[in-house]
Amino acid sequence: MLATPASKVGKLILCFKISFQILEECGYDVPLSKVEAVQTCLAAVGISGERMTLFYAEVEDSMKRSGSGGGVAEEGEMIETVEMSLDEARWMLKKLTDF
């Protein structure tokens, strides 16, 4: 399964929380100015109706923090960071919506 950094947050702190989630789950310290909200949609429709906001950020090697990423073991998270180009990500998203 391929997933993106995620967290349940209130609307007011959404923009600030995503930078922390990227660091915690992916190991990159991305400035908030480099993070762009792409789309907000409903997730788990019919069950909880939560809103999910998708973000986009380009990362650079200089943003990588040693020892960071992988989630929080105490919370049962075991996250592997998968790096891919923008074209590869687009191909994967198209593949997921073609079924």
MDAnalysis code that builds the backbone (N, CA, C; Angstrom):
import MDAnalysis as mda
import numpy as np

u = mda.Universe.empty(297, n_residues=99, atom_resindex=np.repeat(np.arange(99), 3), trajectory=True)
u.add_TopologyAttr("name", ["N", "CA", "C"] * 99)
u.add_TopologyAttr("resid", np.arange(1, 100))
u.add_TopologyAttr("resname", ["MET", "LEU", "ALA", "THR", "PRO", "ALA", "SER", "LYS", "VAL", "GLY", "LYS", "LEU", "ILE", "LEU", "CYS", "PHE", "LYS", "ILE", "SER", "PHE", "GLN", "ILE", "LEU", "GLU", "GLU", "CYS", "GLY", "TYR", "ASP", "VAL", "PRO", "LEU", "SER", "LYS", "VAL", "GLU", "ALA", "VAL", "GLN", "THR", "CYS", "LEU", "ALA", "ALA", "VAL", "GLY", "ILE", "SER", "GLY", "GLU", "ARG", "MET", "THR", "LEU", "PHE", "TYR", "ALA", "GLU", "VAL", "GLU", "ASP", "SER", "MET", "LYS", "ARG", "SER", "GLY", "SER", "GLY", "GLY", "GLY", "VAL", "ALA", "GLU", "GLU", "GLY", "GLU", "MET", "ILE", "GLU", "THR", "VAL", "GLU", "MET", "SER", "LEU", "ASP", "GLU", "ALA", "ARG", "TRP", "MET", "LEU", "LYS", "LYS", "LEU", "THR", "ASP", "PHE"])
u.atoms.positions = np.array([
    [0.842, -1.173, 0.000],
    [0.000, 0.000, 0.000],
    [0.885, 1.233, 0.000],
    [0.507, 2.214, -0.749],
    [1.215, 3.479, -0.805],
    [0.319, 4.538, -0.184],
    [0.843, 5.264, 0.785],
    [0.043, 6.271, 1.483],
    [0.835, 7.563, 1.585],
    [0.139, 8.607, 1.954],
    [0.771, 9.901, 2.163],
    [0.744, 10.234, 3.653],
    [1.593, 11.157, 4.116],
    [1.542, 11.543, 5.521],
    [0.138, 11.984, 5.891],
    [-0.330, 11.555, 7.048],
    [-1.711, 11.862, 7.418],
    [-1.834, 12.125, 8.904],
    [-2.855, 12.878, 9.248],
    [-3.140, 13.164, 10.644],
    [-4.538, 13.738, 10.750],
    [-5.221, 13.446, 11.841],
    [-6.506, 14.080, 12.105],
    [-6.222, 15.414, 12.767],
    [-6.713, 16.468, 12.168],
    [-6.467, 17.804, 12.712],
    [-7.691, 18.674, 12.522],
    [-7.768, 19.707, 13.331],
    [-8.812, 20.691, 13.153],
    [-8.465, 21.618, 12.002],
    [-9.447, 22.258, 11.458],
    [-9.256, 23.111, 10.284],
    [-8.236, 24.222, 10.524],
    [-8.213, 24.810, 11.705],
    [-7.326, 25.934, 11.971],
    [-5.851, 25.569, 11.983],
    [-5.530, 24.341, 12.352],
    [-4.117, 23.981, 12.444],
    [-3.671, 23.087, 11.291],
    [-4.522, 22.872, 10.320],
    [-4.214, 21.978, 9.217],
    [-2.905, 22.331, 8.518],
    [-2.721, 23.563, 8.158],
    [-1.532, 23.971, 7.415],
    [-0.249, 23.802, 8.229],
    [-0.323, 24.018, 9.541],
    [0.867, 23.887, 10.363],
    [1.186, 22.420, 10.661],
    [0.174, 21.598, 10.770],
    [0.352, 20.194, 11.116],
    [1.012, 19.397, 9.999],
    [0.760, 19.734, 8.744],
    [1.280, 18.924, 7.644],
    [2.803, 18.920, 7.617],
    [3.442, 20.031, 7.922],
    [4.907, 20.059, 7.937],
    [5.449, 19.094, 8.987],
    [4.814, 19.054, 10.145],
    [5.218, 18.117, 11.202],
    [5.019, 16.674, 10.744],
    [3.901, 16.396, 10.089],
    [3.619, 15.034, 9.627],
    [4.615, 14.580, 8.567],
    [5.011, 15.483, 7.675],
    [6.004, 15.137, 6.657],
    [7.317, 14.759, 7.336],
    [7.721, 15.504, 8.354],
    [8.956, 15.202, 9.081],
    [8.837, 13.882, 9.832],
    [7.749, 13.696, 10.557],
    [7.565, 12.500, 11.376],
    [7.467, 11.229, 10.528],
    [6.726, 11.307, 9.437],
    [6.458, 10.104, 8.666],
    [7.417, 9.885, 7.502],
    [7.950, 10.964, 6.935],
    [8.821, 10.824, 5.757],
    [10.269, 11.219, 6.009],
    [10.511, 11.999, 7.069],
    [11.882, 12.362, 7.406],
    [12.417, 13.595, 6.705],
    [11.532, 14.406, 6.144],
    [11.949, 15.636, 5.469],
    [11.407, 16.846, 6.216],
    [12.287, 17.810, 6.476],
    [11.897, 19.053, 7.140],
    [11.553, 20.076, 6.058],
    [10.298, 20.077, 5.635],
    [9.841, 20.916, 4.526],
    [9.240, 22.202, 5.073],
    [9.763, 23.356, 4.653],
    [9.169, 24.626, 5.105],
    [7.714, 24.726, 4.656],
    [6.884, 25.297, 5.486],
    [5.465, 25.445, 5.171],
    [5.254, 26.185, 3.852],
    [6.152, 27.098, 3.523],
    [6.028, 27.860, 2.273],
    [6.186, 26.977, 1.038],
    [6.740, 25.777, 1.205],
    [6.940, 24.845, 0.082],
    [5.798, 23.832, -0.036],
    [4.826, 23.884, 0.878],
    [3.716, 22.927, 0.893],
    [2.477, 23.588, 0.305],
    [1.857, 22.898, -0.641],
    [0.684, 23.443, -1.326],
    [-0.508, 22.507, -1.156],
    [-1.628, 23.044, -0.696],
    [-2.860, 22.257, -0.614],
    [-3.370, 22.052, -2.033],
    [-3.650, 20.796, -2.391],
    [-4.053, 20.471, -3.753],
    [-5.560, 20.299, -3.855],
    [-6.128, 19.525, -2.945],
    [-7.558, 19.226, -3.034],
    [-8.069, 18.761, -1.682],
    [-9.309, 19.086, -1.396],
    [-9.991, 18.577, -0.215],
    [-11.170, 17.738, -0.695],
    [-11.310, 16.556, -0.124],
    [-12.397, 15.663, -0.531],
    [-12.885, 14.889, 0.692],
    [-13.975, 14.172, 0.524],
    [-14.505, 13.337, 1.593],
    [-13.835, 11.970, 1.544],
    [-13.478, 11.470, 2.709],
    [-12.909, 10.130, 2.824],
    [-13.868, 9.274, 3.629],
    [-13.858, 7.985, 3.393],
    [-14.717, 7.042, 4.118],
    [-16.182, 7.459, 4.060],
    [-16.629, 7.828, 2.876],
    [-18.022, 8.231, 2.685],
    [-18.934, 7.076, 3.089],
    [-19.965, 7.374, 3.849],
    [-20.886, 6.355, 4.322],
    [-20.492, 5.764, 5.664],
    [-19.271, 6.042, 6.092],
    [-18.817, 5.538, 7.399],
    [-18.607, 6.706, 8.357],
    [-17.689, 7.585, 8.003],
    [-17.415, 8.712, 8.893],
    [-17.522, 10.060, 8.192],
    [-17.365, 10.089, 6.883],
    [-17.476, 11.336, 6.146],
    [-16.407, 12.359, 6.489],
    [-15.223, 11.898, 6.871],
    [-14.137, 12.813, 7.198],
    [-13.678, 13.555, 5.946],
    [-13.216, 14.755, 6.152],
    [-12.607, 15.516, 5.063],
    [-11.114, 15.218, 5.046],
    [-10.582, 15.051, 3.852],
    [-9.162, 14.779, 3.679],
    [-8.609, 15.831, 2.731],
    [-7.516, 16.463, 3.120],
    [-6.864, 17.440, 2.259],
    [-5.555, 16.853, 1.773],
    [-5.351, 16.875, 0.468],
    [-4.120, 16.388, -0.140],
    [-3.182, 17.560, -0.356],
    [-1.909, 17.342, -0.044],
    [-0.898, 18.378, -0.180],
    [0.174, 17.919, -1.155],
    [0.898, 18.869, -1.700],
    [2.013, 18.590, -2.594],
    [3.211, 19.404, -2.120],
    [4.364, 18.758, -2.105],
    [5.612, 19.453, -1.788],
    [6.752, 18.741, -2.490],
    [7.626, 19.492, -3.091],
    [8.838, 18.916, -3.657],
    [9.902, 18.957, -2.583],
    [10.586, 17.841, -2.390],
    [11.622, 17.768, -1.371],
    [12.999, 17.722, -2.034],
    [13.981, 18.146, -1.285],
    [15.371, 18.140, -1.741],
    [16.197, 17.381, -0.715],
    [17.329, 16.859, -1.143],
    [18.195, 16.118, -0.230],
    [18.565, 16.941, 1.000],
    [18.692, 18.259, 0.834],
    [19.071, 19.124, 1.959],
    [17.995, 19.173, 3.044],
    [16.767, 18.767, 2.721],
    [15.663, 18.773, 3.686],
    [15.603, 17.481, 4.506],
    [16.339, 16.451, 4.096],
    [16.310, 15.158, 4.776],
    [16.967, 15.290, 6.144],
    [16.319, 14.753, 7.170],
    [16.830, 14.785, 8.536],
    [17.202, 13.373, 8.959],
    [18.457, 13.188, 9.306],
    [18.959, 11.881, 9.711],
    [18.191, 11.373, 10.924],
    [17.795, 10.110, 10.865],
    [17.081, 9.511, 11.985],
    [15.606, 9.854, 12.031],
    [15.134, 10.642, 11.080],
    [13.725, 11.023, 11.065],
    [12.967, 10.168, 10.062],
    [11.673, 10.169, 10.207],
    [10.822, 9.417, 9.291],
    [10.483, 8.051, 9.851],
    [9.554, 7.395, 9.214],
    [9.163, 6.060, 9.654],
    [8.027, 6.046, 10.643],
    [7.571, 7.213, 11.069],
    [6.454, 7.273, 12.010],
    [6.902, 7.128, 13.448],
    [5.940, 6.864, 14.318],
    [6.183, 6.738, 15.751],
    [5.959, 5.276, 16.135],
    [7.030, 4.597, 16.492],
    [6.939, 3.171, 16.816],
    [5.952, 2.906, 17.949],
    [5.906, 3.806, 18.938],
    [5.006, 3.635, 20.076],
    [3.534, 3.664, 19.661],
    [3.253, 4.229, 18.495],
    [1.891, 4.287, 17.977],
    [1.633, 3.177, 16.953],
    [2.588, 2.255, 16.848],
    [2.433, 1.134, 15.926],
    [2.708, 1.481, 14.476],
    [3.347, 2.613, 14.233],
    [3.640, 3.019, 12.857],
    [4.973, 2.432, 12.403],
    [4.968, 1.852, 11.228],
    [6.189, 1.349, 10.589],
    [6.104, 1.803, 9.139],
    [6.615, 2.996, 8.864],
    [6.426, 3.644, 7.572],
    [7.733, 3.635, 6.793],
    [7.653, 3.207, 5.542],
    [8.801, 3.236, 4.645],
    [8.585, 4.370, 3.643],
    [9.561, 5.237, 3.507],
    [9.465, 6.331, 2.552],
    [9.820, 5.817, 1.164],
    [8.954, 6.105, 0.199],
    [9.171, 5.710, -1.187],
    [9.337, 6.982, -2.003],
    [10.488, 7.128, -2.636],
    [10.729, 8.309, -3.440],
    [10.384, 8.015, -4.889],
    [9.720, 8.975, -5.534],
    [9.379, 8.825, -6.947],
    [9.280, 10.193, -7.591],
    [9.414, 10.207, -8.895],
    [9.288, 11.459, -9.638],
    [7.818, 11.839, -9.730],
    [7.573, 13.069, -10.132],
    [6.204, 13.537, -10.302],
    [5.496, 12.713, -11.381],
    [6.195, 12.374, -12.459],
    [5.601, 11.550, -13.515],
    [5.228, 10.162, -13.000],
    [6.081, 9.576, -12.157],
    [5.760, 8.266, -11.575],
    [4.535, 8.349, -10.672],
    [4.440, 9.414, -9.883],
    [3.281, 9.585, -8.999],
    [1.999, 9.757, -9.812],
    [2.069, 10.527, -10.879],
    [0.896, 10.697, -11.753],
    [0.475, 9.363, -12.359],
    [1.451, 8.562, -12.810],
    [1.156, 7.259, -13.393],
    [0.457, 6.364, -12.369],
    [0.954, 6.376, -11.115],
    [0.332, 5.548, -10.079],
    [-1.089, 5.996, -9.791],
    [-1.318, 7.294, -9.718],
    [-2.677, 7.791, -9.467],
    [-3.609, 7.421, -10.610],
    [-3.128, 7.523, -11.821],
    [-3.965, 7.139, -12.968],
    [-4.273, 5.654, -12.922],
    [-3.288, 4.862, -12.602],
    [-3.463, 3.410, -12.517],
    [-4.529, 3.046, -11.463],
    [-4.515, 3.765, -10.347],
    [-5.481, 3.508, -9.286],
    [-6.908, 3.873, -9.693],
    [-7.047, 4.872, -10.544],
    [-8.392, 5.302, -10.925],
    [-8.903, 4.604, -12.179],
    [-8.085, 3.761, -12.803],
    [-8.484, 3.066, -14.019],
    [-9.207, 1.739, -13.780],
    [-9.347, 1.319, -12.540],
    [-9.968, -0.001, -12.317],
    [-11.469, 0.052, -12.368],
])
